[in-house]
Amino acid sequence: MVRGGPANRAVKRAKVFALAKSFGAKGRSKNVYSLAVRMVQKSLQRQYVARKTTKRDMRSLWITRINIAAREHHVPYSVFMNQLTKNNIQLNRKMLSELAIHEPRTFKAFADFAREQHKQGLRAALK
């Protein structure tokens, strides 16, 4: 049976201290192993959560941008997205957000298209 000797222990400690340094350890948590381990564990947990919340925050930002841009062209967000999906225009929210910022004429064309499709649907429902 092979046991982890002093060399393995030194490598493990060096990894923990390197991670602690990269997370911005201050005070004793950059020198004391037991404090560094706790700090690194907590930092890794926070990183994991932040990766999830970043995705959530970005999606809500894209939706907000699309909503504002669509309302500038007198189309509610729900109608805009519904008409795009009904007509098989497969642009995701990230790309629509980028279009709204960098290509306003293209976005206006999509908004006009969505508005006209919505009006046609309402006319057809009344007949």
C-alpha positions as CSV (number, residue, x, y, z in Angstrom):
1,M,0.0,0.0,0.0
2,V,1.4,3.4,-1.1
3,R,1.0,6.2,1.4
4,G,1.1,9.9,0.6
5,G,4.4,11.1,2.0
6,P,5.8,14.5,2.6
7,A,6.3,15.3,-1.1
8,N,2.6,14.8,-1.8
9,R,1.7,16.9,1.3
10,A,3.9,19.7,0.1
11,V,2.4,19.7,-3.4
12,K,-1.1,19.7,-1.9
13,R,-0.3,22.6,0.4
14,A,1.3,24.6,-2.4
15,K,-1.8,24.1,-4.6
16,V,-4.0,25.4,-1.8
17,F,-1.8,28.4,-1.2
18,A,-1.6,29.2,-4.9
19,L,-5.5,29.1,-5.1
20,A,-5.7,31.2,-2.0
21,K,-3.4,33.7,-3.6
22,S,-5.4,33.8,-6.8
23,F,-8.6,34.4,-4.8
24,G,-6.9,37.4,-3.1
25,A,-6.2,36.0,0.3
26,K,-5.3,38.6,2.9
27,G,-3.9,38.4,6.4
28,R,-3.3,34.9,7.9
29,S,-5.4,33.1,5.2
30,K,-2.5,33.5,2.8
31,N,0.0,31.9,5.2
32,V,-1.9,29.5,7.5
33,Y,-3.0,26.3,5.8
34,S,-6.1,25.6,7.8
35,L,-7.4,29.1,7.1
36,A,-6.4,29.0,3.4
37,V,-8.3,25.7,2.9
38,R,-11.5,27.2,4.3
39,M,-11.1,30.4,2.3
40,V,-10.4,28.4,-0.9
41,Q,-13.5,26.1,-0.4
42,K,-15.7,29.1,0.2
43,S,-14.3,30.9,-2.9
44,L,-14.9,27.8,-5.0
45,Q,-18.5,27.7,-3.8
46,R,-19.0,31.3,-4.6
47,Q,-17.5,30.8,-8.1
48,Y,-19.9,28.0,-8.7
49,V,-23.0,30.0,-7.7
50,A,-21.7,33.1,-9.7
51,R,-21.5,31.0,-12.9
52,K,-25.2,30.2,-12.6
53,T,-26.4,33.6,-11.6
54,T,-24.3,35.3,-14.4
55,K,-26.3,33.2,-17.0
56,R,-29.5,34.3,-15.3
57,D,-28.6,37.9,-15.1
58,M,-27.4,38.0,-18.8
59,R,-30.7,36.5,-20.0
60,S,-32.7,39.1,-18.1
61,L,-30.5,41.8,-19.5
62,W,-31.1,40.6,-23.0
63,I,-34.9,40.4,-22.4
64,T,-34.9,44.0,-21.0
65,R,-33.0,45.3,-24.0
66,I,-35.3,43.6,-26.5
67,N,-38.3,44.8,-24.6
68,I,-37.2,48.4,-24.7
69,A,-36.2,48.2,-28.4
70,A,-39.5,46.6,-29.4
71,R,-41.5,49.2,-27.5
72,E,-39.7,51.9,-29.3
73,H,-41.3,50.5,-32.4
74,H,-44.7,50.1,-30.7
75,V,-44.6,46.3,-30.3
76,P,-44.9,44.7,-26.9
77,Y,-42.2,42.1,-26.1
78,S,-44.6,39.2,-25.9
79,V,-46.2,39.9,-29.3
80,F,-42.7,40.5,-30.8
81,M,-41.3,37.1,-29.5
82,N,-44.5,35.3,-30.3
83,Q,-44.6,36.4,-33.9
84,L,-40.9,35.6,-34.4
85,T,-41.4,32.1,-33.2
86,K,-44.7,31.6,-35.1
87,N,-42.9,32.6,-38.3
88,N,-40.0,30.4,-37.6
89,I,-37.4,33.2,-37.2
90,Q,-34.9,31.4,-35.0
91,L,-32.8,34.2,-33.5
92,N,-32.1,33.8,-29.8
93,R,-32.4,36.6,-27.3
94,K,-28.7,37.3,-27.2
95,M,-28.6,37.9,-31.0
96,L,-31.8,40.0,-30.9
97,S,-30.3,42.1,-28.2
98,E,-27.1,42.6,-30.2
99,L,-29.3,43.5,-33.2
100,A,-31.2,46.1,-31.2
101,I,-27.9,47.7,-30.1
102,H,-25.7,47.5,-33.2
103,E,-28.2,47.1,-36.1
104,P,-31.2,49.2,-35.2
105,R,-32.6,49.2,-38.8
106,T,-32.5,45.4,-39.0
107,F,-34.3,45.2,-35.6
108,K,-36.9,47.8,-36.8
109,A,-37.6,45.5,-39.8
110,F,-38.2,42.6,-37.4
111,A,-40.4,44.8,-35.2
112,D,-42.4,46.0,-38.3
113,F,-42.8,42.4,-39.5
114,A,-44.0,41.2,-36.1
115,R,-46.5,44.1,-35.9
116,E,-47.9,43.4,-39.3
117,Q,-48.2,39.6,-38.6
118,H,-50.0,40.4,-35.4
119,K,-52.4,42.7,-37.1
120,Q,-53.1,40.1,-39.8
121,G,-53.8,37.5,-37.1
122,L,-56.3,39.9,-35.4
123,R,-58.0,40.6,-38.7
124,A,-58.3,36.9,-39.5
125,A,-59.8,36.3,-36.0
126,L,-62.5,39.0,-36.6
127,K,-63.6,37.5,-39.9
